[in-house]
């Protein structure tokens, strides 16, 4: 899924997008959903690492290349061991129970090599 180009005046800083990503992924007291449990054993991808990965955000599935995410290894999606905490083995995808209309802006950050924008759905 491709994201729209940022409009003039809607560009936000990388600090703001990083904070939005943190809010997107966690809530006060940590993540509380059935797909991630604190203290759960680390999961890993199958031995043959796929080129693409599906990211399910509250029922809306986004598909991207792992190489796209790996560009930013200091982020949750860019760090393979961090993102695997959210890997749903049954469905073969990452799952986040979060606000799906916000996610295209987060994915655009990875796809555009660090450019950020504020989507019209975010106040």
N, C-alpha and C positions, 0 to 999 in steps of 0.2 A: 504494500500500500504506500503510495507516494504521498508526501505531505506538500501542502501548498507553499509557495515561496512566501517569505515574510513580507508583510506590507510595511511601507514607510511609517514610522511612528510606533510600530508594534514590537520593535526589537527590545529584548530584555537582556540583562547581563548574564554571564555564565554563573555567577553566584546565585542569582535569582532562580535560574533553571535548576541548579543543583539543590537549592532549598525546596523547590517544587517537587523534584524527584524524591527527596527524602520524605516529604509530606505524603507523596503518592504511595510510597512503599511502606512507611511505618506510621503508626499512630501513637499517642501517648501510651506508654506501657508496653510498647512493642507490637509486633505483628500478631494478630489474633485471627487466624483462619485455619481451616483443617489441613491446608497444604504445607504449612510450615510450623514446626514445633520446636521451641527452644530446647537445646540439648539433643535433638534428633541426630542420628548418625549422618555423616556427610554422604551425599549421593554423587555418582559420577555418570558421565555420558557413556553410552555403550562404547566398546573398544573401537569401533569404526565411527569416527566423529563425523556427523553429517555436515554438509556445507550450509544448510539452512536450519533455522529454528523457528518454531511457532511460539508466539507469546499471546496467551489468552488473558485479556484484561476484562474481567466481569462479563464473559461471554462473547466479547469481540476479539477475534483472532487476527493478529498481525504476524506477518512472515518477513524475516530478514535474514541476511547472511550472518553467520557467526563472526566472520572477519570484520563486519561492520561494527558489531558490538565490541570486539576485542581491541579496537583502536583506543579505547578509554579504559584501560585495565584498573584504574583507581575508582571506578564506579561499580555499582551493584550489578548492572547488566554486563559490564565490560570485564568483570572478574569472574572467571569460570567457576571457581569454588563458591563464591558468594551467590551467583545466580542459581547454582544447582540446589540450593536450599529451597527453591521454589519450583523445582522440577517435578511435574506430575507424571510418574512412570506409566500409569494406566493409560493416559491420553497422549503421552509423548510430547509434552509441551511445558513451557513455563506457565504458571498460573498466578495471577495477582487479582485479588478481590478489591479492586480500587476503581476510581472514576475513569471510565474508558474514554470519554471525549477529550481528556487531557493528554492521553498517551501519544497521540500523533506528534505533539510538540516535543515530547521526550525522545521519540524515535527519530524525529527530524534532526535533533542534536547529534545523534550518532551518524546518521546518513550524510549530513552536511559538514562533517569534520569539525564539529564544535560550534556551529552557528546556532543561535537561539532566537526564538520569536514567541510572542504571546498569542496563543490562538484566540479567536473571537469568543470561544466558549468559556474562557477563563476571565474572571473579573479582577 
